[in-house]
Amino acid sequence: MPIQIRLSKRKCWSELTKFISLSDLKNAVKDSQSDHASIQGLRSVFWKIFLLFQTLDRTTWPKRLQDSRAAYTSLRAHFLRSIEHPDELESAIDPLTESEESPWAALRQDEALRAEILQDVDRCMPENLYFRQPTTQNMLLDILFIFSKLNPDVSYRQGMHELLAPVLWVIERDAIAQDAPRRGQDHEIFTLFDSRYIEHDTFTLFGLMMQSAKTFYETGSSQGKSSANTEAPMVLLCKRVFEDYLPRVDPDLASHLHEISILPQVFLMHVFSTRMKLFGPPADPIQALGAASFWTRISLR
């Protein structure tokens, strides 16, 4: 449930004024020993600053948020209309036809895609009760479905839900209900953390993350490579991290994972999701491995 605004959040918010550039803020976030109160209390704000706003000029933030939220509202209405209101489909085409022009055939394809996504959503972080809630699962499902419709070249790939889940979790945890007590100067805070736009803001950040991560979900053949190696870029990256980076950071753990035959993809996704939950997006693979190594040891042994 969205939290009410507290004095600690106001204090964290005021701490942001101490940073004069994005570089200063990034360095503070990367520094796990930072004594800035804001480092511990405004994780979703940092993601919005680095990915969406790309500036510390707060006067520009409301407009960027308004535009991104309005865009998702339109996308949701467009792509979910036939899913949520199938009775509104109007067509003289036989509902049983498989013609590409049939809205009924398109609806069946959408339902099949959503069923595929839901299988992964159902398995997402089963130990966490938050991800067992129907409301949470519906948001994950709708966001991934709309992303897939917007990106037919990649559509949905297994593992995307693992990237999305921590983002949704953090944004909802930071959200503020509109009926929470407020002061006159709290308008900017309420706008940024508005609980009515949890799904909207999560979709926006996930889409921006996927601009860089999307290529890892493409298959080698879909990229038009003539090489005999058609492994997906994500698989190749996982192998490189597993075989090259990990032994440098934690040779004992690397040896243990090799002995129990853990797949590189499984290991790296576990590290990434653990790191996201604890510290936010990693700055680089080595930093991510170092931060999550201890927790990986605990959960895999």
N, C-alpha and C positions, 0 to 999 in steps of 0.2 A: 504494500500500500504506500502511496506517496507520503513522505514525511512532512511535518509542519516545519516552518522556518524557525530556526533556533538562533540564539546569540552566537553560537560557534560558526554558523554559516555566514552571518553578517561579518564576523571577525575575519573569516577566510576571505570573503569578498573584498574587504578593505585592504587585505594584504596584497592583492593584485596590483594596487597602485604603486607598489614599490618597484615593479619591473618596468624598465624603460624601453625594452626591445624584446622581440620574439626570441632572440638568441639568449638573452638573460633568463627568460622564462624556461626555455628548453634546457638550459644548463642546470637550473634549479630542479626541474622535474627529473632529470637524469641522475642528479646527486641524491642518493638514498639517505644521506646524512643531513639533507637540507633542514634548517630550523624554521623555514617559512611555514606559518600555519596553513596557508592556502594550499601547500603541496599535499596536505593530508585530507583536505575537505572538499575540493572542487574538481575531481578527476574528469567528470563529463564536460566541465567548462574547458579544461585544457584540450580535450579532443576537439571541441568545437572551435577553439581558437586556432589550433594548428591545422585542422583539416578544412574548416568552413570559412572562418573569418579571415585568417591569415594576417591579422593585424591586432594591435592592442588598442586601437582607436575605438572606444566603446560606442561612439556615436553612429558607427556603421553597423553595429551588431543587430539591432532590432530589424532593420530592413532586410538583412541577409536571412535572418530567421523567418521573417514573414514570407519572403519569397520561397524559401525551401519548404516551409510548411504548406503553403498554398499549392506548390507544385505536387507534393505528395497527395494532398486532398484530391486534386484533379486526376492523378494517376490511379488512385484507389477507386474513384468513382468509375473510371473508364474500364479498368481491367477486372474489377470484381462485380460489375453490374450483372453479367449473365450468371455468375456463380451465386450471387445473393438473391437475384430475381430472375430465375430461369423462365418463369411464367410470362415475362415481358418480351421474350423472343418472338419476333414476328417474321415469318418466312413462309412462302408457298412451297418451299422444298420439302420433300418427304423427310421427316425426322430421322428415319432409319438409313438414309443415304450416307455414303462416305465421301461424297463430293467435297472438294476443297472449298467450294463456295457455300457450303451448308453451314449455317451458324450452329446447328445441332452437332455436327461433326467437330467443330471448333470447341464447343462446350465439353464434349467427351474427352478431347485431348487435354483441355485445361483441368478437368477433373482427374485425369490420369496423372498429370504432372503434380497436382496438389497431393494426391495419394502417395506419390513417390517421396515428396518433401516431408509429408507427415510421418512417414516411417522413421526418418532421421530425427525429426522433432520429438517423437515419442521416446527416442533413446537418448535424448540430450541431457547430460548431467543427471542421471537418475537418482543420485544421492542428494540432490538439492531440491527441496520441496517447492521452491519458487518455480522451477521448470516443469513441475507436475501440474500446475494450475492451468485450467482450460483457457483463461484469459491470456496467460503468457504464451501458451502454445499457439493460440490463434494469431497473436501478433507475429510470432516467428514465422508461422506458415504464410501469412499474408505478405509480409515483407519479402521473404524469399521467392514467393510466387511472382510478385510484381517485378522484382529484380530480374527474374528469369524471362518474363515477357518482354522486358526492355532490352535484354541481351540474348537474343535467340542464338547467336553464334556460340555461346557457352551454355546458356540455359541454366539448369541447376546441376551442380556436381556435389557428390557426397563430401562432406567436410565443411561446406559453406556455413552450415548451421553452427558449427563450432566457433567460427569467427564472429558470427552475429550474436550469439547468446550472451557473451560477457558485455557487449556494448549495450544490449537491452537491459541487462541486469543493473549496470552502473547508472544508466540514465533514469531508470525507474527509482532506484535507490536515492538518487539526488533530487528527484522531482518534488515539487511543492504543490499541495492542493490549493485551489483558488480560494477556498474559504478559510485558509490559515490566517491567524492574526498577522497584521502587517503594520509597518510604519510608513510615513510619507515617502521616505527615501528608498523604500523597498521595491518600487515599481520595476526597476531594471532587473533585480534579482528574480522577481516573480515571472517576468517575461522570459528570461533565460531558462528557468526551471519549471515552466508551466506544465502541470501534470496532464493537461488535455492533449499535449503534443508529444507524449512519450514515444508513440509509434512513429510519428512523423520524423522526429529528430534521430531516432535510431536508424530509420531507413536512409536518411541523408548521410549520416556518418558511415554506415555500412557501404553505401554506394561510393563514397569517396575513398574508403579503404580498398574497395575492389578495383578501383582504377589502376592500382599498382598490383594487387593480388590476382586479378582476373586471369592474367596470362598463365598463372600456375595451374589453372583448372582446364586449360585448353589441352587437347590431345596433340601428340606430335604430328599425327596425320592431318589434323585439321589446320595446322599451320603450313601445310604444303611442303613439308620437308621431304627431300628425296632420299635422305639417309635411311639406312636400315634400322637405325635406332628411332623407334616411334614412341618411346616412353614419354609420358606427360611431363612438362616442365616441373610440376610440383613433385613428382617422383624423383626426378633428377636432383632437385634442390634438397629434398629430404636425404637422399643418399650422400650428397656432399657434406651436409651438416653432420650426419650420423657417422660418416667414415673419416672426415677430415677435421671438422671443428670440435666435435665432442671429445675425442681423445686428447686434445690439447687442454681443454678446460677441466675435464674430469676423467682421467684414464681408467680409474677403477670402475666407475659407472659404465663407461664405454665397453669395458671387458665383460662386465656382468650382463649387459643388454645383449651383447653378442652371444654369450653362452646360453641365454634363455631364448634366443632367436626372435627378438622383438623386431617387427618390421619398421624400417626407418620412418614410413609415413605415420604409423601409429605413435611412435615416440615423439616425432616433431610436433604433431598436432596436440599431444598431451602437454608438451613443454609450452607451446604457444598459448593454449587455453589457460594453463596454470599461471603463466606470466601475465596474461591479460587480466586475470582475476585479481592478482596480487599487486601489480605495478602499472598496468596500462600497456599500451603498445610498445614493443621493444624497439630500441634505437638501432640495434644490429643483432645478428645471430649470436655472436659471442656473449653479448650482454644478456640476451634472453636465456642462453644456456646457463650462464653463471647464476642468474637470479633464481632459476627454477630447478637447478640440479638437486638441491637438498630435498625439495618436495617430491621430485620424481623418484628419488631413492626410497622415500617412505612409502609411496603408493605402489611401486612396482615390486618391492622386495616381499 
